[in-house]
């Protein structure tokens, strides 16, 4: 549940008028994802390492790109089902 919340927070501030996943958008995604992942893990009492956060966020980013080739769509049309897929991509890998 915490991971889904993290991803939701990550998507909100990242996208403006871009039509593709630029390097800048990817870097912003990774930074936000990692910060939120580490903060959430600390709150749950299971403090994650930077490497764990990085691995989780890489897979979450890859799944996000797969589901939403246009990053504006992820911001506007995120579904609960796709959010779960993104969160699970980070967990299962």
C-alpha positions in Angstrom: 0.0 0.0 0.0 2.8 2.4 0.9 4.5 1.7 -2.4 1.4 2.5 -4.4 1.1 5.8 -2.5 4.8 6.5 -3.3 4.2 6.1 -7.0 1.2 8.2 -7.0 3.2 11.0 -5.4 5.9 10.5 -8.0 3.8 11.1 -11.0 2.1 14.3 -9.9 4.9 16.8 -10.2 6.9 15.4 -13.1 5.0 16.1 -16.3 4.3 19.2 -18.1 4.1 19.5 -21.9 6.4 16.7 -22.8 5.2 14.0 -25.2 7.9 11.5 -24.5 10.0 10.2 -21.7 13.0 12.6 -21.9 16.1 12.0 -19.8 15.1 14.8 -17.6 11.7 13.3 -16.9 13.3 9.9 -16.2 15.8 11.5 -13.7 13.0 13.4 -12.0 11.0 10.2 -11.7 13.9 8.3 -10.2 14.8 11.0 -7.7 11.2 11.4 -6.5 10.6 7.7 -6.4 13.8 7.0 -4.4 13.2 9.7 -1.9 9.6 8.6 -1.4 10.6 5.0 -1.2 13.2 5.6 1.4 11.0 7.8 3.5 8.1 5.3 3.4 10.4 2.4 4.3 11.7 4.3 7.3 8.2 5.0 8.4 7.3 1.3 8.3 10.4 0.4 10.4 12.0 -1.5 7.6 14.6 1.0 6.4 15.6 0.3 2.8 19.0 0.9 1.3 19.7 3.3 -1.6 20.3 0.3 -3.8 17.0 -1.3 -2.9 15.2 2.0 -3.6 17.1 2.3 -6.9 16.2 -1.2 -8.0 12.6 -0.7 -7.2 12.4 2.6 -9.0 14.1 1.3 -12.1 11.5 -1.4 -12.6 8.7 1.0 -11.7 10.0 3.4 -14.3 10.3 0.7 -17.0 6.7 -0.4 -16.3 5.5 3.2 -16.4 7.1 3.8 -19.8 5.6 0.5 -21.0 2.1 1.4 -19.9 2.3 5.1 -20.7 4.5 5.9 -23.7 3.4 9.5 -23.4 4.2 10.6 -19.8 1.3 13.1 -19.9 -1.0 10.2 -20.1 0.3 8.7 -16.8 -0.4 12.0 -15.1 -3.9 12.3 -16.5 -5.1 8.8 -16.9 -3.5 6.7 -14.1 -5.8 3.9 -13.2 -5.7 1.9 -10.0 -5.0 -1.2 -12.0 -2.0 0.3 -13.7 -0.7 1.8 -10.5 -0.8 -1.7 -9.0 1.1 -3.1 -12.1 3.8 -0.4 -11.7 4.1 -1.0 -7.9 4.3 -4.8 -8.5 7.0 -4.4 -11.2 9.2 -2.8 -8.6 8.4 -5.5 -6.0 8.6 -8.6 -8.1 11.9 -7.8 -9.7 
